[in-house]
Every structure is written in C-alpha cells, then in structure tokens.
C-alpha cells in the first residue's frame, strides 16, 4: 500500500519535493513515530489495569 502512495504522489509532486514529503507523511501509518510534533501515547495507555476481586460471587 505504501508503495502505491509513493508512486502516485511521486508522479503528482515530482517537481515539488517538499509537498511530496508532506503528502507521504500524511498517508504514512508511522507518521507519528519519528515526528516530535505529535504527542506520544502515555505509557501503559493501551494496557489498562483495574482491581477485580478474586471472589466474584459478590458481583452477581
């Protein structure tokens, strides 16, 4: 998929490398990985933890 975007935008913006880089960045699924302007996800955001009692009989 990424190669398709590079080919399409490469042809569309072949005379404007700045706009080409901008468009490739907009389509990239990794656009935030190396971009200091995008905030990073806080640690453990995707690993939520909460207390679950061992005896779940009380929950019924």
C-alpha positions in Angstrom: 0.0 0.0 0.0 2.8 2.4 0.9 4.5 1.8 -2.4 1.2 2.7 -4.2 1.1 6.1 -2.4 4.8 6.8 -3.1 4.3 6.1 -6.8 1.1 8.2 -7.0 2.3 11.2 -5.1 5.8 10.8 -6.6 4.3 11.4 -10.0 1.9 14.1 -8.9 4.5 16.1 -7.0 7.7 15.2 -8.9 8.6 18.9 -9.2 7.9 19.7 -5.5 9.8 17.5 -3.1 8.6 19.4 -0.1 4.9 18.8 -0.9 5.8 15.2 -1.8 7.3 14.6 1.7 4.2 16.3 3.2 1.8 14.0 1.4 3.7 10.9 2.1 3.8 11.8 5.8 0.0 12.3 5.8 -0.5 8.8 4.3 2.0 7.0 6.4 0.8 4.8 9.2 4.0 5.5 11.1 3.7 9.3 10.7 3.9 9.9 14.5 6.7 7.6 15.2 9.6 9.9 14.4 7.7 13.2 14.5 8.4 15.2 17.7 5.4 17.5 17.0 2.9 14.6 17.5 2.4 13.7 21.2 3.3 10.1 22.2 0.7 7.8 23.8 1.3 7.8 27.5 3.0 4.7 28.9 0.6 1.8 29.6 -2.3 3.6 27.9 -3.2 0.5 25.9 -2.8 -1.8 29.0 -5.5 -0.7 31.4 -5.5 -2.4 34.8 -8.1 -2.3 37.4 -8.8 -4.4 40.5 -11.0 -7.4 40.0 -11.9 -9.3 43.2 -10.9 -12.9 43.5 -14.3 -13.9 44.8 -16.7 -12.7 42.0 -19.8 -14.3 43.7 -20.4 -10.9 45.3 -20.8 -9.3 41.9 -23.8 -11.5 40.9 
